[in-house]
Amino acid sequence: MRYDKLVYFVTEAEAVRLPNGDYSEPTTSKTPHYADISDIGNETKNFLFGSITEQGVIMRFHNTVPEDFSYIEFNDKKWKVLRSKTFRRDSALYCGEFNG
């Protein structure tokens, strides 16, 4: 398995009220990770999640992945995690397109 695709775990923080009454700017941070990415077939999608019409991918990572993030960026698209599995040395995230 090749972990050759660069994905970003994006964390978005909302504006916070400061003690002086002003609000801070919303912040976005991106954490890069390399992954092995493959499409989820229609039969597998229907078995795992029921009837889903959106595109889905499996992202496999060599190590553990961050636990707190808003979404994943890959190929200029946003992906949300639908299901995750953690193995001894790898992690797998089943993702669907996120329009948010």
N, CA, C and O atoms as a printed pandas DataFrame, in Angstrom:
     atom_number atom_name residue_name chain_id  residue_number  x_coord  y_coord  z_coord
0              1         N          MET        A               1    0.834   -1.172    0.000
1              2        CA          MET        A               1    0.000    0.000    0.000
2              3         C          MET        A               1    0.887    1.245    0.000
3              4         O          MET        A               1    1.840    1.345    0.773
4              5         N          ARG        A               2    0.557    2.184   -0.875
5              6        CA          ARG        A               2    1.323    3.426   -0.943
6              7         C          ARG        A               2    0.552    4.553   -0.282
7              8         O          ARG        A               2   -0.615    4.792   -0.591
8              9         N          TYR        A               3    1.205    5.224    0.610
9             10        CA          TYR        A               3    0.626    6.384    1.272
10            11         C          TYR        A               3    1.178    7.619    0.556
11            12         O          TYR        A               3    2.039    8.321    1.085
12            13         N          ASP        A               4    0.672    7.873   -0.653
13            14        CA          ASP        A               4    1.260    8.896   -1.508
14            15         C          ASP        A               4    0.353   10.093   -1.797
15            16         O          ASP        A               4    0.758   11.003   -2.520
16            17         N          LYS        A               5   -0.846   10.111   -1.256
17            18        CA          LYS        A               5   -1.764   11.222   -1.477
18            19         C          LYS        A               5   -1.748   12.138   -0.248
19            20         O          LYS        A               5   -1.876   11.681    0.888
20            21         N          LEU        A               6   -1.590   13.421   -0.499
21            22        CA          LEU        A               6   -1.533   14.386    0.590
22            23         C          LEU        A               6   -2.939   14.881    0.908
23            24         O          LEU        A               6   -3.630   15.408    0.036
24            25         N          VAL        A               7   -3.357   14.710    2.154
25            26        CA          VAL        A               7   -4.653   15.201    2.619
26            27         C          VAL        A               7   -4.405   16.152    3.796
27            28         O          VAL        A               7   -3.357   16.104    4.440
28            29         N          TYR        A               8   -5.377   17.001    4.058
29            30        CA          TYR        A               8   -5.261   17.958    5.151
30            31         C          TYR        A               8   -6.414   17.766    6.121
31            32         O          TYR        A               8   -7.576   17.738    5.714
32            33         N          PHE        A               9   -6.100   17.635    7.396
33            34        CA          PHE        A               9   -7.105   17.638    8.454
34            35         C          PHE        A               9   -7.308   19.101    8.838
35            36         O          PHE        A               9   -6.391   19.750    9.341
36            37         N          VAL        A              10   -8.505   19.613    8.602
37            38        CA          VAL        A              10   -8.795   21.029    8.806
38            39         C          VAL        A              10   -9.584   21.195   10.094
39            40         O          VAL        A              10  -10.588   20.521   10.324
40            41         N          THR        A              11   -9.105   22.109   10.926
41            42        CA          THR        A              11   -9.786   22.450   12.173
42            43         C          THR        A              11  -10.210   23.910   12.090
43            44         O          THR        A              11   -9.383   24.807   11.925
44            45         N          GLU        A              12  -11.513   24.128   12.207
45            46        CA          GLU        A              12  -12.036   25.491   12.182
46            47         C          GLU        A              12  -12.480   25.877   13.587
47            48         O          GLU        A              12  -13.244   25.159   14.233
48            49         N          ALA        A              13  -11.994   27.012   14.043
49            50        CA          ALA        A              13  -12.388   27.528   15.359
50            51         C          ALA        A              13  -13.217   28.788   15.150
51            52         O          ALA        A              13  -12.858   29.650   14.348
52            53         N          GLU        A              14  -14.318   28.889   15.870
53            54        CA          GLU        A              14  -15.187   30.047   15.744
54            55         C          GLU        A              14  -14.598   31.244   16.480
55            56         O          GLU        A              14  -13.673   31.117   17.282
56            57         N          ALA        A              15  -15.157   32.394   16.186
57            58        CA          ALA        A              15  -14.724   33.609   16.875
58            59         C          ALA        A              15  -15.087   33.500   18.359
59            60         O          ALA        A              15  -16.137   32.968   18.717
60            61         N          VAL        A              16  -14.206   34.009   19.202
61            62        CA          VAL        A              16  -14.394   33.956   20.656
62            63         C          VAL        A              16  -14.480   35.384   21.179
63            64         O          VAL        A              16  -13.774   36.277   20.711
64            65         N          ARG        A              17  -15.355   35.579   22.153
65            66        CA          ARG        A              17  -15.478   36.922   22.746
66            67         C          ARG        A              17  -14.307   37.160   23.692
67            68         O          ARG        A              17  -14.029   36.355   24.581
68            69         N          LEU        A              18  -13.640   38.266   23.482
69            70        CA          LEU        A              18  -12.483   38.640   24.290
70            71         C          LEU        A              18  -12.945   39.434   25.511
71            72         O          LEU        A              18  -14.064   39.946   25.515
72            73         N          PRO        A              19  -12.096   39.550   26.565
73            74        CA          PRO        A              19  -12.482   40.276   27.778
74            75         C          PRO        A              19  -12.845   41.744   27.544
75            76         O          PRO        A              19  -13.628   42.315   28.302
76            77         N          ASN        A              20  -12.282   42.357   26.499
77            78        CA          ASN        A              20  -12.585   43.770   26.246
78            79         C          ASN        A              20  -13.879   43.959   25.449
79            80         O          ASN        A              20  -14.236   45.092   25.126
80            81         N          GLY        A              21  -14.584   42.873   25.129
81            82        CA          GLY        A              21  -15.858   42.968   24.428
82            83         C          GLY        A              21  -15.772   42.716   22.939
83            84         O          GLY        A              21  -16.795   42.498   22.289
84            85         N          ASP        A              22  -14.567   42.742   22.383
85            86        CA          ASP        A              22  -14.389   42.457   20.965
86            87         C          ASP        A              22  -14.432   40.950   20.721
87            88         O          ASP        A              22  -14.425   40.153   21.659
88            89         N          TYR        A              23  -14.475   40.582   19.460
89            90        CA          TYR        A              23  -14.433   39.176   19.088
90            91         C          TYR        A              23  -13.150   38.892   18.320
91            92         O          TYR        A              23  -12.694   39.711   17.522
92            93         N          SER        A              24  -12.582   37.733   18.570
93            94        CA          SER        A              24  -11.390   37.336   17.831
94            95         C          SER        A              24  -11.810   36.860   16.438
95            96         O          SER        A              24  -12.980   36.564   16.198
96            97         N          GLU        A              25  -10.864   36.795   15.551
97            98        CA          GLU        A              25  -11.136   36.310   14.197
98            99         C          GLU        A              25  -11.278   34.785   14.217
99           100         O          GLU        A              25  -10.571   34.113   14.968
100          101         N          PRO        A              26  -12.188   34.228   13.399
101          102        CA          PRO        A              26  -12.247   32.768   13.293
102          103         C          PRO        A              26  -10.944   32.251   12.679
103          104         O          PRO        A              26  -10.398   32.868   11.764
104          105         N          THR        A              27  -10.460   31.144   13.174
105          106        CA          THR        A              27   -9.185   30.611   12.690
106          107         C          THR        A              27   -9.384   29.249   12.035
107          108         O          THR        A              27  -10.302   28.502   12.377
108          109         N          THR        A              28   -8.507   28.949   11.092
109          110        CA          THR        A              28   -8.508   27.663   10.409
110          111         C          THR        A              28   -7.079   27.152   10.404
111          112         O          THR        A              28   -6.157   27.871   10.018
112          113         N          SER        A              29   -6.895   25.912   10.832
113          114        CA          SER        A              29   -5.567   25.311   10.784
114          115         C          SER        A              29   -5.636   24.008   10.009
115          116         O          SER        A              29   -6.605   23.256   10.120
116          117         N          LYS        A              30   -4.592   23.747    9.217
117          118        CA          LYS        A              30   -4.525   22.540    8.391
118          119         C          LYS        A              30   -3.325   21.708    8.807
119          120         O          LYS        A              30   -2.212   22.221    8.927
120          121         N          THR        A              31   -3.560   20.415    9.028
121          122        CA          THR        A              31   -2.494   19.491    9.386
122          123         C          THR        A              31   -2.322   18.484    8.253
123          124         O          THR        A              31   -3.250   17.724    7.976
124          125         N          PRO        A              32   -1.161   18.451    7.587
125          126        CA          PRO        A              32   -0.983   17.531    6.458
126          127         C          PRO        A              32   -0.676   16.102    6.915
127          128         O          PRO        A              32    0.018   15.887    7.908
128          129         N          HIS        A              33   -1.206   15.142    6.174
129          130        CA          HIS        A              33   -0.916   13.724    6.376
130          131         C          HIS        A              33   -0.941   13.042    5.020
131          132         O          HIS        A              33   -1.674   13.457    4.122
132          133         N          TYR        A              34   -0.139   11.994    4.873
133          134        CA          TYR        A              34   -0.172   11.197    3.648
134          135         C          TYR        A              34   -1.074    9.997    3.853
135          136         O          TYR        A              34   -1.102    9.399    4.929
136          137         N          ALA        A              35   -1.827    9.646    2.786
137          138        CA          ALA        A              35   -2.810    8.566    2.900
138          139         C          ALA        A              35   -2.842    7.751    1.615
139          140         O          ALA        A              35   -2.416    8.210    0.556
140          141         N          ASP        A              36   -3.355    6.537    1.732
141          142        CA          ASP        A              36   -3.699    5.700    0.585
142          143         C          ASP        A              36   -5.207    5.850    0.405
143          144         O          ASP        A              36   -5.969    5.571    1.330
144          145         N          ILE        A              37   -5.642    6.281   -0.762
145          146        CA          ILE        A              37   -7.052    6.586   -0.971
146          147         C          ILE        A              37   -7.610    5.737   -2.105
147          148         O          ILE        A              37   -7.007    5.633   -3.174
148          149         N          SER        A              38   -8.768    5.133   -1.858
149          150        CA          SER        A              38   -9.458    4.360   -2.893
150          151         C          SER        A              38  -10.959    4.620   -2.807
151          152         O          SER        A              38  -11.484    4.957   -1.746
152          153         N          ASP        A              39  -11.637    4.460   -3.936
153          154        CA          ASP        A              39  -13.080    4.676   -3.979
154          155         C          ASP        A              39  -13.811    3.554   -3.272
155          156         O          ASP        A              39  -13.352    2.412   -3.236
156          157         N          ILE        A              40  -14.961    3.903   -2.709
157          158        CA          ILE        A              40  -15.852    2.897   -2.145
158          159         C          ILE        A              40  -16.820    2.511   -3.248
159          160         O          ILE        A              40  -17.471    3.381   -3.827
160          161         N          GLY        A              41  -16.926    1.235   -3.548
161          162        CA          GLY        A              41  -17.853    0.779   -4.567
162          163         C          GLY        A              41  -19.299    0.938   -4.118
163          164         O          GLY        A              41  -19.576    1.040   -2.923
164          165         N          ASN        A              42  -20.220    0.958   -5.081
165          166        CA          ASN        A              42  -21.644    1.141   -4.758
166          167         C          ASN        A              42  -22.179    0.030   -3.875
167          168         O          ASN        A              42  -22.969    0.289   -2.968
168          169         N          GLU        A              43  -21.766   -1.193   -4.122
169          170        CA          GLU        A              43  -22.256   -2.322   -3.327
170          171         C          GLU        A              43  -21.797   -2.198   -1.878
171          172         O          GLU        A              43  -22.573   -2.439   -0.954
172          173         N          THR        A              44  -20.546   -1.825   -1.683
173          174        CA          THR        A              44  -20.009   -1.644   -0.332
174          175         C          THR        A              44  -20.685   -0.477    0.374
175          176         O          THR        A              44  -21.005   -0.569    1.560
176          177         N          LYS        A              45  -20.908    0.644   -0.361
177          178        CA          LYS        A              45  -21.594    1.794    0.232
178          179         C          LYS        A              45  -22.979    1.411    0.723
179          180         O          LYS        A              45  -23.363    1.764    1.838
180          181         N          ASN        A              46  -23.728    0.696   -0.097
181          182        CA          ASN        A              46  -25.081    0.306    0.291
182          183         C          ASN        A              46  -25.066   -0.647    1.475
183          184         O          ASN        A              46  -25.947   -0.586    2.332
184          185         N          PHE        A              47  -24.069   -1.531    1.531
185          186        CA          PHE        A              47  -23.976   -2.471    2.645
186          187         C          PHE        A              47  -23.619   -1.758    3.947
187          188         O          PHE        A              47  -24.211   -2.042    4.988
188          189         N          LEU        A              48  -22.656   -0.836    3.897
189          190        CA          LEU        A              48  -22.183   -0.168    5.111
190          191         C          LEU        A              48  -23.121    0.934    5.594
191          192         O          LEU        A              48  -23.367    1.054    6.794
192          193         N          PHE        A              49  -23.644    1.733    4.678
193          194        CA          PHE        A              49  -24.353    2.933    5.075
194          195         C          PHE        A              49  -25.804    2.991    4.618
195          196         O          PHE        A              49  -26.501    3.948    4.954
196          197         N          GLY        A              50  -26.279    2.021    3.877
197          198        CA          GLY        A              50  -27.618    2.122    3.296
198          199         C          GLY        A              50  -27.531    2.834    1.965
199          200         O          GLY        A              50  -26.469    2.851    1.343
200          201         N          SER        A              51  -28.603    3.409    1.524
201          202        CA          SER        A              51  -28.642    4.069    0.225
202          203         C          SER        A              51  -27.994    5.443    0.313
203          204         O          SER        A              51  -28.537    6.358    0.932
204          205         N          ILE        A              52  -26.829    5.580   -0.312
205          206        CA          ILE        A              52  -26.111    6.854   -0.332
206          207         C          ILE        A              52  -25.841    7.214   -1.789
207          208         O          ILE        A              52  -25.365    6.381   -2.560
208          209         N          THR        A              53  -26.140    8.438   -2.159
209          210        CA          THR        A              53  -25.953    8.858   -3.546
210          211         C          THR        A              53  -24.658    9.630   -3.761
211          212         O          THR        A              53  -24.270    9.857   -4.907
212          213         N          GLU        A              54  -23.988   10.035   -2.708
213          214        CA          GLU        A              54  -22.775   10.826   -2.860
214          215         C          GLU        A              54  -21.563    9.920   -3.057
215          216         O          GLU        A              54  -21.614    8.717   -2.800
216          217         N          GLN        A              55  -20.479   10.527   -3.516
217          218        CA          GLN        A              55  -19.237    9.794   -3.728
218          219         C          GLN        A              55  -18.597    9.488   -2.383
219          220         O          GLN        A              55  -18.684   10.287   -1.450
220          221         N          GLY        A              56  -17.958    8.338   -2.286
221          222        CA          GLY        A              56  -17.281    7.967   -1.052
222          223         C          GLY        A              56  -15.898    7.420   -1.313
223          224         O          GLY        A              56  -15.647    6.820   -2.357
224          225         N          VAL        A              57  -14.996    7.626   -0.365
225          226        CA          VAL        A              57  -13.628    7.118   -0.466
226          227         C          VAL        A              57  -13.221    6.514    0.872
227          228         O          VAL        A              57  -13.779    6.836    1.921
228          229         N          ILE        A              58  -12.238    5.635    0.802
229          230        CA          ILE        A              58  -11.600    5.100    2.002
230          231         C          ILE        A              58  -10.210    5.718    2.070
231          232         O          ILE        A              58   -9.431    5.613    1.122
232          233         N          MET        A              59   -9.903    6.354    3.178
233          234        CA          MET        A              59   -8.579    6.932    3.401
234          235         C          MET        A              59   -7.876    6.093    4.455
235          236         O          MET        A              59   -8.335    5.983    5.591
236          237         N          ARG        A              60   -6.760    5.507    4.061
237          238        CA          ARG        A              60   -5.978    4.675    4.982
238          239         C          ARG        A              60   -4.696    5.419    5.350
239          240         O          ARG        A              60   -4.007    5.966    4.489
240          241         N          PHE        A              61   -4.396    5.427    6.630
241          242        CA          PHE        A              61   -3.223    6.133    7.144
242          243         C          PHE        A              61   -2.316    5.143    7.856
243          244         O          PHE        A              61   -2.785    4.194    8.484
244          245         N          HIS        A              62   -1.017    5.373    7.751
245          246        CA          HIS        A              62   -0.049    4.461    8.356
246          247         C          HIS        A              62   -0.047    4.536    9.878
247          248         O          HIS        A              62    0.192    3.530   10.546
248          249         N          ASN        A              63   -0.304    5.685   10.420
249          250        CA          ASN        A              63   -0.339    5.859   11.872
250          251         C          ASN        A              63   -1.718    6.336   12.289
251          252         O          ASN        A              63   -2.645    6.367   11.479
252          253         N          THR        A              64   -1.847    6.700   13.532
253          254        CA          THR        A              64   -3.124    7.229   13.998
254          255         C          THR        A              64   -3.350    8.616   13.398
255          256         O          THR        A              64   -2.410    9.278   12.959
256          257         N          VAL        A              65   -4.589    9.032   13.387
257          258        CA          VAL        A              65   -4.959   10.330   12.817
258          259         C          VAL        A              65   -5.434   11.243   13.952
259          260         O          VAL        A              65   -5.791   10.760   15.026
260          261         N          PRO        A              66   -5.440   12.556   13.718
261          262        CA          PRO        A              66   -5.934   13.462   14.761
262          263         C          PRO        A              66   -7.385   13.147   15.116
263          264         O          PRO        A              66   -8.164   12.726   14.261
264          265         N          GLU        A              67   -7.734   13.352   16.362
265          266        CA          GLU        A              67   -9.104   13.055   16.801
266          267         C          GLU        A              67  -10.029   14.250   16.647
267          268         O          GLU        A              67  -11.214   14.080   16.362
268          269         N          ASP        A              68   -9.511   15.450   16.830
269          270        CA          ASP        A              68  -10.337   16.652   16.759
270          271         C          ASP        A              68  -10.059   17.405   15.459
271          272         O          ASP        A              68   -9.008   18.031   15.320
272          273         N          PHE        A              69  -10.979   17.350   14.520
273          274        CA          PHE        A              69  -10.880   18.131   13.300
274          275         C          PHE        A              69  -12.289   18.330   12.748
275          276         O          PHE        A              69  -13.212   17.591   13.092
276          277         N          SER        A              70  -12.443   19.331   11.893
277          278        CA          SER        A              70  -13.761   19.666   11.352
278          279         C          SER        A              70  -14.089   18.849   10.106
279          280         O          SER        A              70  -15.194   18.324    9.966
280          281         N          TYR        A              71  -13.116   18.749    9.206
281          282        CA          TYR        A              71  -13.291   17.974    7.980
282          283         C          TYR        A              71  -11.918   17.696    7.379
283          284         O          TYR        A              71  -10.902   18.161    7.895
284          285         N          ILE        A              72  -11.893   16.932    6.280
285          286        CA          ILE        A              72  -10.655   16.591    5.583
286          287         C          ILE        A              72  -10.708   17.213    4.198
287          288         O          ILE        A              72  -11.747   17.180    3.540
288          289         N          GLU        A              73   -9.590   17.783    3.751
289          290        CA          GLU        A              73   -9.484   18.345    2.404
290          291         C          GLU        A              73   -8.629   17.428    1.552
291          292         O          GLU        A              73   -7.533   17.033    1.949
292          293         N          PHE        A              74   -9.150   17.087    0.356
293          294        CA          PHE        A              74   -8.407   16.275   -0.613
294          295         C          PHE        A              74   -8.950   16.591   -1.998
295          296         O          PHE        A              74  -10.165   16.589   -2.199
296          297         N          ASN        A              75   -8.071   16.863   -2.952
297          298        CA          ASN        A              75   -8.453   17.203   -4.329
298          299         C          ASN        A              75   -9.419   18.389   -4.382
299          300         O          ASN        A              75  -10.380   18.373   -5.152
300          301         N          ASP        A              76   -9.173   19.395   -3.585
301          302        CA          ASP        A              76  -10.012   20.598   -3.524
302          303         C          ASP        A              76  -11.461   20.302   -3.165
303          304         O          ASP        A              76  -12.356   21.065   -3.529
304          305         N          LYS        A              77  -11.702   19.208   -2.457
305          306        CA          LYS        A              77  -13.036   18.863   -1.970
306          307         C          LYS        A              77  -12.962   18.677   -0.460
307          308         O          LYS        A              77  -11.908   18.365    0.095
308          309         N          LYS        A              78  -14.100   18.876    0.187
309          310        CA          LYS        A              78  -14.198   18.650    1.623
310          311         C          LYS        A              78  -14.833   17.282    1.846
311          312         O          LYS        A              78  -15.793   16.914    1.169
312          313         N          TRP        A              79  -14.287   16.534    2.803
313          314        CA          TRP        A              79  -14.772   15.189    3.103
314          315         C          TRP        A              79  -15.115   15.096    4.578
315          316         O          TRP        A              79  -14.373   15.593    5.425
316          317         N          LYS        A              80  -16.226   14.467    4.886
317          318        CA          LYS        A              80  -16.596   14.215    6.281
318          319         C          LYS        A              80  -16.416   12.727    6.567
319          320         O          LYS        A              80  -16.585   11.889    5.681
320          321         N          VAL        A              81  -16.079   12.415    7.784
321          322        CA          VAL        A              81  -15.857   11.027    8.178
322          323         C          VAL        A              81  -17.204   10.396    8.524
323          324         O          VAL        A              81  -17.926   10.884    9.393
324          325         N          LEU        A              82  -17.528    9.310    7.833
325          326        CA          LEU        A              82  -18.764    8.589    8.092
326          327         C          LEU        A              82  -18.542    7.440    9.063
327          328         O          LEU        A              82  -19.427    7.082    9.841
328          329         N          ARG        A              83  -17.346    6.870    9.005
329          330        CA          ARG        A              83  -17.019    5.727    9.859
330          331         C          ARG        A              83  -15.507    5.628    9.953
331          332         O          ARG        A              83  -14.807    5.961    8.998
332          333         N          SER        A              84  -15.000    5.180   11.075
333          334        CA          SER        A              84  -13.551    5.039   11.221
334          335         C          SER        A              84  -13.212    3.712   11.886
335          336         O          SER        A              84  -13.974    3.180   12.694
336          337         N          LYS        A              85  -12.058    3.204   11.523
337          338        CA          LYS        A              85  -11.537    1.977   12.125
338          339         C          LYS        A              85  -10.072    2.194   12.447
339          340         O          LYS        A              85   -9.331    2.771   11.651
340          341         N          THR        A              86   -9.661    1.735   13.606
341          342        CA          THR        A              86   -8.269    1.831   14.008
342          343         C          THR        A              86   -7.723    0.429   14.208
343          344         O          THR        A              86   -8.287   -0.375   14.950
344          345         N          PHE        A              87   -6.625    0.154   13.538
345          346        CA          PHE        A              87   -5.965   -1.139   13.648
346          347         C          PHE        A              87   -4.673   -0.964   14.431
347          348         O          PHE        A              87   -4.396    0.125   14.933
348          349         N          ARG        A              88   -3.895   -2.005   14.539
349          350        CA          ARG        A              88   -2.666   -1.937   15.324
350          351         C          ARG        A              88   -1.704   -0.889   14.772
351          352         O          ARG        A              88   -1.157   -0.092   15.534
352          353         N          ARG        A              89   -1.493   -0.880   13.457
353          354        CA          ARG        A              89   -0.538    0.055   12.861
354          355         C          ARG        A              89   -1.179    1.058   11.903
355          356         O          ARG        A              89   -0.526    2.015   11.486
356          357         N          ASP        A              90   -2.425    0.855   11.556
357          358        CA          ASP        A              90   -3.081    1.687   10.553
358          359         C          ASP        A              90   -4.405    2.222   11.065
359          360         O          ASP        A              90   -4.950    1.755   12.065
360          361         N          SER        A              91   -4.902    3.217   10.344
361          362        CA          SER        A              91   -6.243    3.752   10.578
362          363         C          SER        A              91   -6.931    3.859    9.227
363          364         O          SER        A              91   -6.289    4.160    8.220
364          365         N          ALA        A              92   -8.230    3.614    9.204
365          366        CA          ALA        A              92   -9.016    3.738    7.976
366          367         C          ALA        A              92  -10.224    4.618    8.259
367          368         O          ALA        A              92  -10.939    4.419    9.241
368          369         N          LEU        A              93  -10.439    5.591    7.386
369          370        CA          LEU        A              93  -11.582    6.489    7.505
370          371         C          LEU        A              93  -12.448    6.340    6.263
371          372         O          LEU        A              93  -11.969    6.497    5.140
372          373         N          TYR        A              94  -13.718    6.037    6.468
373          374        CA          TYR        A              94  -14.669    5.978    5.374
374          375         C          TYR        A              94  -15.297    7.358    5.281
375          376         O          TYR        A              94  -15.947    7.811    6.223
376          377         N          CYS        A              95  -15.108    8.029    4.152
377          378        CA          CYS        A              95  -15.492    9.433    4.032
378          379         C          CYS        A              95  -16.473    9.647    2.891
379          380         O          CYS        A              95  -16.460    8.925    1.895
380          381         N          GLY        A              96  -17.328   10.660    3.057
381          382        CA          GLY        A              96  -18.245   11.106    2.023
382          383         C          GLY        A              96  -18.040   12.590    1.789
383          384         O          GLY        A              96  -17.514   13.295    2.650
384          385         N          GLU        A              97  -18.459   13.064    0.616
385          386        CA          GLU        A              97  -18.302   14.482    0.290
386          387         C          GLU        A              97  -19.086   15.347    1.257
387          388         O          GLU        A              97  -20.187   14.997    1.683
388          389         N          PHE        A              98  -18.498   16.485    1.594
389          390        CA          PHE        A              98  -19.070   17.405    2.570
390          391         C          PHE        A              98  -19.310   18.739    1.885
391          392         O          PHE        A              98  -18.373   19.345    1.365
392          393         N          ASN        A              99  -20.532   19.196    1.878
393          394        CA          ASN        A              99  -20.878   20.466    1.229
394          395         C          ASN        A              99  -21.203   21.516    2.280
395          396         O          ASN        A              99  -22.345   21.961    2.401
396          397         N          GLY        A             100  -20.196   21.898    3.029
397          398        CA          GLY        A             100  -20.444   22.857    4.096
398          399         C          GLY        A             100  -19.393   23.894    4.224
399          400         O          GLY        A             100  -19.486   24.764    5.090
